[in-house]
Amino acid sequence: MVRDASVTLARCPGLTVEQLSAALALAGDIEHVPALSAEQLQSCGWSPAAATWAAAPDRRTVDRDRRWLESGAARLVACTDANYPLLLREAGHAPAFLYVRGDVGLLASAQLAIVGSRNPTAGGRADAREFARYLAAGGLTITSGLAVGIDAAAHRGALDAGGRTIAVCGAGLDTVYPREHEALTGEIAASGAVVSEFAPGVPPLPAHFPQRNRVISGLSLGVLVVEAARRSGSLVTARHALDQGRELFAIPGSIHNPLARGCHQLIRNGAKLVESAPDILEELKIPFTRQALATPESPAAAAGRLDKEYEILLDALGFDPTGVDTLVERTGLPADSVASMLLILELEGQIAPYPGGRYGRIQQKP
């Protein structure tokens, strides 16, 4: 049976752990909090909107929410519940309630957040997926925001490893946002958890995503930024991580890649530069074995057995996006040969196309 008081209070906009705790000190228990006056609630730090709703909620909305929860669509976890993650509760300004679809117990697991650009390079997407895959195999739960780009790649990498992943959403859990991630959301809920502080029916408004970001970092031991421009929502998550005392990691990139500039800024400001997933496991003191992280031979290892001309082409290509004309000049190979070799290397997953007819190597790394 879902308690009406919790369902009612969960809809109070912006309600934090600290504010609910202050009200509990007055009311004695959560069932009596809605009986407090709006003035009493505001004296506990509640916003006027939250206090007004708690004192005079719309009963039809509360009844609808309760039926939705009782249908098994999600569980409601209050900060007073044993299932509420301790790390998030202690982060400061955490939401008083979480809606959870999937494994509620996973919220207490050791987590690493992986975040980054919604429009990453092919190399950035590959990095996010590979790091998530190795880290999930190493025992960490991978937490991200279900957005397109780096977030989706991180979730997918964890699933590839048969590991655990948590998606934190910026809308109610009765809505999948973005819509193209409906299948991914179902996979995450089946083996991990999908989480939101927003009640059912609440749309994905822009103001919700900074709030979502503080939950992502608050749940996690650390945050890894894969690719981010200098003005990026990922840097908001990074700021939350620093405020919450979390470890902050960033992957460096090419000086020619605008999506590396946010990571370089973080590194200049003290984020830990990482080149491999074991760097993170060692920094967080997560025990692992090299055998546990062993995988079938990567394309990078296979590259060592390529014909000499392919080795020359890969050496000439490097990791910065490079055009065909430049590659012809660097290698001395005929233009038609370079074009066909690039196609084969792309199909093998060793290089990726970039705008303007350029190509770059995909750095294979844990």
C-alpha positions in Angstrom: 0.0 0.0 0.0 1.4 3.4 -1.0 1.0 6.0 1.6 -1.0 9.1 0.6 1.4 11.4 2.6 4.4 10.3 0.6 2.6 10.5 -2.7 1.4 14.0 -1.8 4.8 15.2 -0.6 6.6 13.7 -3.6 4.9 16.3 -5.8 6.2 19.3 -3.8 8.4 21.1 -6.3 12.1 21.3 -5.3 11.6 19.6 -2.0 15.0 18.6 -0.5 16.1 16.1 2.2 17.0 19.0 4.5 13.5 20.6 4.1 11.6 17.4 4.7 13.8 16.6 7.7 13.0 20.0 9.2 9.3 19.4 8.7 9.5 15.9 10.3 11.1 17.5 13.4 7.9 19.5 13.7 5.3 16.9 12.7 6.9 13.8 14.3 6.4 11.5 11.3 5.8 11.8 7.5 2.1 11.1 7.8 1.6 14.3 9.7 3.7 16.6 7.6 0.8 17.5 5.2 -1.2 18.6 8.3 1.3 21.4 9.0 0.3 24.9 7.8 1.9 26.5 4.8 3.5 29.0 7.2 5.0 26.3 9.3 6.4 24.5 6.2 7.9 27.8 4.9 9.6 28.2 8.3 11.3 24.9 7.5 12.8 26.3 4.3 10.1 25.1 1.9 9.3 27.2 -1.1 5.9 28.8 -1.2 4.9 26.5 -4.1 5.9 23.4 -2.2 4.2 24.6 1.0 1.0 25.5 -0.8 0.8 22.1 -2.6 1.4 20.1 0.7 -1.2 22.1 2.5 -3.8 21.9 -0.2 -3.0 19.2 -2.8 -5.1 18.3 -5.8 -6.7 15.0 -4.6 -7.3 13.8 -8.2 -3.7 14.1 -9.0 -2.6 12.4 -5.8 -5.1 9.5 -6.4 -3.8 9.1 -10.0 -0.2 9.0 -8.8 -1.0 6.4 -6.1 -2.8 4.2 -8.7 0.2 4.5 -11.0 2.6 3.5 -8.3 0.3 0.6 -7.1 0.3 -0.7 -10.7 4.0 -1.5 -10.3 5.1 1.1 -12.8 7.7 2.4 -10.3 8.5 2.6 -6.6 8.6 5.7 -4.5 11.6 6.0 -2.2 11.6 8.7 0.5 14.7 10.0 2.1 13.5 8.4 5.3 13.5 5.0 3.7 16.3 2.5 4.2 16.5 2.2 0.4 17.3 5.8 -0.1 21.0 6.0 -1.1 23.2 7.2 1.7 25.7 8.9 -0.6 23.0 11.0 -2.2 21.4 11.9 1.1 24.7 13.3 2.4 25.4 15.2 -0.8 23.3 18.2 0.2 20.2 19.6 -1.5 19.2 16.1 -2.6 15.6 15.4 -3.6 13.4 14.2 -0.8 11.9 11.5 -2.9 12.9 9.4 -5.8 10.8 7.4 -8.3 12.6 4.2 -9.2 11.8 1.7 -12.0 13.9 -1.5 -11.7 16.3 -2.6 -8.9 16.0 -0.1 -6.0 18.8 -1.8 -4.2 21.2 -0.8 -7.0 21.0 2.8 -5.8 23.4 1.9 -2.9 26.0 0.2 -5.1 29.4 1.8 -6.0 28.7 4.0 -9.0 30.7 6.0 -11.5 28.9 8.6 -13.5 29.9 8.9 -17.2 28.7 12.1 -19.0 29.5 14.1 -22.0 28.4 15.7 -25.2 25.0 15.0 -26.9 26.8 15.3 -30.2 30.1 13.5 -29.7 32.7 12.5 -32.2 32.8 8.8 -33.2 36.0 8.5 -31.1 34.3 10.0 -28.0 31.3 7.7 -28.4 33.6 4.7 -28.6 35.6 5.9 -25.6 32.4 6.2 -23.5 31.2 2.7 -24.5 34.6 1.1 -23.9 35.3 2.8 -20.6 31.8 1.9 -19.4 32.2 -1.7 -20.5 35.5 -2.2 -18.7 34.4 -0.4 -15.5 31.2 -2.3 -15.3 33.2 -5.5 -15.7 35.4 -4.2 -12.9 32.4 -4.0 -10.5 31.2 -0.4 -10.8 27.6 0.5 -11.6 27.6 3.0 -14.5 25.3 6.0 -13.9 24.3 8.5 -16.6 21.5 10.7 -17.9 19.9 8.7 -20.8 20.6 11.5 -23.2 21.7 10.9 -26.8 25.5 10.7 -27.4 27.9 10.0 -24.6 25.2 9.1 -22.0 23.6 6.4 -24.3 27.1 5.0 -25.2 27.9 4.7 -21.5 24.7 2.8 -20.7 25.2 0.6 -23.7 28.8 -0.2 -22.7 27.7 -1.3 -19.3 24.9 -3.5 -20.8 27.4 -5.0 -23.2 29.5 -6.2 -20.3 26.5 -7.7 -18.6 27.0 -5.1 -15.9 24.8 -2.7 -14.1 23.7 0.8 -15.1 21.4 3.5 -13.7 19.7 6.1 -15.9 18.7 9.4 -14.1 15.9 11.2 -16.0 14.7 14.8 -16.3 11.0 13.9 -16.6 8.5 11.7 -14.9 9.1 7.9 -15.4 5.8 7.5 -17.3 7.6 9.3 -20.2 10.7 8.1 -22.0 12.9 11.0 -23.1 14.3 11.1 -25.6 11.7 8.9 -27.3 14.3 7.0 -29.4 15.7 5.5 -26.2 12.5 3.6 -25.3 14.1 0.2 -26.0 17.3 1.2 -24.2 15.2 2.4 -21.2 13.5 -1.0 -21.1 16.9 -2.8 -21.1 18.2 -0.6 -18.3 15.1 -1.1 -16.2 15.3 -4.9 -16.7 18.8 -5.3 -15.3 19.5 -1.9 -13.6 17.4 1.1 -12.6 15.8 4.1 -14.1 15.4 7.0 -11.6 13.7 10.4 -11.4 12.9 12.9 -8.8 10.0 14.1 -11.0 6.4 12.8 -10.6 4.6 11.0 -13.4 3.3 13.4 -16.0 6.0 16.0 -15.4 7.6 16.9 -18.9 11.3 17.1 -19.7 11.6 20.9 -19.2 15.1 22.5 -19.6 15.3 23.5 -16.0 15.0 19.9 -14.9 18.3 18.8 -16.3 20.6 20.7 -14.0 18.6 19.2 -11.2 19.0 15.7 -12.8 22.7 16.3 -13.1 23.2 16.9 -9.3 21.5 13.5 -8.7 23.8 11.8 -11.2 26.9 13.1 -9.4 25.3 12.7 -5.9 24.8 9.0 -6.5 28.3 8.4 -7.6 31.8 8.0 -6.2 33.1 10.0 -9.1 32.3 11.5 -12.5 34.1 10.9 -15.8 33.7 13.5 -18.5 34.4 12.1 -21.9 33.8 14.9 -24.3 32.4 18.4 -23.5 32.5 21.8 -25.1 33.4 24.7 -22.8 29.7 25.5 -22.3 28.2 22.1 -21.7 25.7 20.5 -19.3 28.4 18.0 -18.5 30.4 20.7 -16.9 27.4 21.4 -14.7 27.6 17.8 -13.5 31.3 18.3 -13.0 30.6 21.4 -10.8 28.1 19.4 -8.8 30.6 16.6 -8.3 33.2 19.0 -6.9 30.6 20.7 -4.6 29.7 17.2 -3.4 33.3 16.1 -2.8 33.3 13.5 -5.6 36.3 12.5 -7.6 36.4 14.1 -11.0 38.0 12.5 -14.1 38.4 13.8 -17.7 39.7 12.2 -20.9 42.0 14.5 -22.8 41.5 14.9 -26.6 43.0 16.6 -29.6 43.7 20.3 -29.4 41.8 20.5 -32.7 38.6 19.0 -31.2 36.2 21.6 -29.8 34.6 18.9 -27.7 37.9 18.3 -25.9 38.1 21.9 -24.6 35.7 21.3 -21.7 37.8 18.3 -20.6 41.0 20.3 -20.9 39.5 23.1 -18.8 38.5 20.5 -16.1 42.0 19.0 -16.1 43.6 22.5 -15.8 41.3 23.1 -12.8 42.3 19.9 -11.1 40.3 17.0 -12.6 42.3 13.8 -12.9 43.5 13.1 -16.4 42.7 9.5 -17.3 43.9 7.4 -20.3 42.5 4.0 -19.3 39.7 2.5 -17.2 42.1 0.9 -14.7 43.3 4.4 -13.9 39.8 5.1 -12.5 39.5 1.8 -10.7 42.8 2.3 -9.0 42.0 5.9 -8.0 38.7 4.9 -6.5 40.4 1.9 -4.9 38.0 -0.6 -6.5 39.6 -4.0 -6.5 39.9 -5.7 -9.8 42.0 -8.2 -11.7 43.4 -8.0 -15.2 41.8 -11.3 -15.9 38.4 -9.9 -14.9 38.8 -7.2 -17.5 40.1 -9.4 -20.2 38.2 -9.3 -23.5 38.6 -10.8 -26.9 41.3 -9.2 -29.0 40.6 -5.6 -29.9 40.9 -4.0 -33.3 44.0 -2.2 -32.0 45.7 -5.5 -31.4 44.6 -6.8 -34.7 46.1 -3.7 -36.4 49.5 -5.1 -35.6 49.0 -7.8 -38.1 47.8 -5.5 -40.9 49.6 -5.3 -44.2 52.5 -2.9 -44.3 50.6 -0.3 -46.3 47.7 -0.3 -43.8 50.2 0.2 -41.0 51.7 3.2 -42.9 48.3 4.6 -43.4 47.3 4.3 -39.7 50.6 5.9 -38.7 50.0 8.8 -41.1 46.4 9.2 -39.8 47.2 9.6 -36.1 44.3 10.5 -33.9 43.4 14.0 -35.3 40.9 14.1 -38.1 42.8 14.1 -41.4 41.7 14.5 -45.0 42.4 12.1 -47.8 44.7 14.6 -49.7 46.9 15.0 -46.6 47.1 11.2 -46.2 48.1 10.8 -49.8 50.8 13.4 -49.3 52.1 11.8 -46.0 52.1 8.2 -47.3 52.9 8.5 -51.0 50.1 6.0 -51.7 47.8 6.4 -54.7 44.6 8.4 -53.8 42.3 5.5 -54.9 44.2 3.0 -52.7 44.0 5.4 -49.7 40.2 5.7 -50.2 39.6 2.0 -50.4 41.9 1.3 -47.4 40.0 3.9 -45.4 36.7 2.2 -46.1 38.1 -1.2 -45.0 39.5 0.4 -41.8 36.2 2.1 -41.1 34.3 -1.2 -41.5 36.7 -2.9 -39.1 36.0 -0.2 -36.5 39.6 1.2 -36.4 38.8 4.6 -37.8 35.8 6.9 -37.9 34.6 9.5 -40.5 34.4 13.1 -39.5 32.8 16.1 -41.2 34.6 17.5 -44.3 35.7 14.2 -45.7 38.2 13.6 -42.8 39.0 10.5 -40.9 40.5 9.8 -37.4 41.6 6.7 -35.6 39.5 5.3 -32.8 41.8 4.8 -29.8 41.2 1.4 -28.4 41.6 1.4 -24.6 40.0 0.1 -21.5 
